[in-house]
Amino acid sequence: MSRRLVNITLDNLEDLPRRCRRCVFWELDPVSGERAVESGDPTLEKEAWISGTLLEWGSCGKIVYVDGVPAGFVLYSPPLYSPRSVAFPTSPVSADAVLLMTAHIIPEFSGGGLGRMLIQGVAKDLTRRGVKAIEAFGDLKWEEPSCLVPAEYFLSVGFKTVRPHLRFPRLRLELKTAVSWREDVEVALERLLGSMSPERALRPV
């Protein structure tokens, strides 16, 4: 089973679930968002946001593919690019952090570690760009797929609560922590593979 992580661009935006391609919850303020939905084609607003953010700031999302099939994605940007972020009771996002807006794993691929893989991909990208941390607004009462992500998910991949709230806590992941975690895992994996005989290492799992 091959896994591949790539940056979101206008060329692969169609690989996002249709509902997510039409969602402008994060990209527009509440009034503009409602207007876009009423006009009938928020997809164009989504494309315009992706295009503008890529040009002005750079990579703002990743898609993970499993055997060539899109299995999940994540979107992130400085809070300045996400008008909705100021509407949360636990805002604003810290000045040294990038906002992880939303993340989604296709149900049939859940439980395989893809969520952690996406976060690690974002962490690696942002560390290269000199960003110190990722922050996100979690949902403590999450029940079904939406533009928000369960707070439990963020906590499970290393985020810590920096602004508690009964529904929408603001959580933070220090990128030094995320990068060191990745390095620890890679070192452990190298040691494990190094201790195995070639025949055992190549045996199908």
Salt bridges, closest charged atoms under 4 A:
GLU27 OE2 - LYS46 NZ 2.80
ASP96 OD2 - ARG172 NH2 2.84
ASP125 OD2 - ARG129 NH1 2.83
GLU135 OE1 - ARG170 NH1 2.82
GLU135 OE2 - ARG172 NH1 2.77
ASP139 OD1 - ARG167 NE 2.56
GLU174 OE2 - ARG172 NE 2.60
GLU186 OE2 - ARG182 NE 3.14
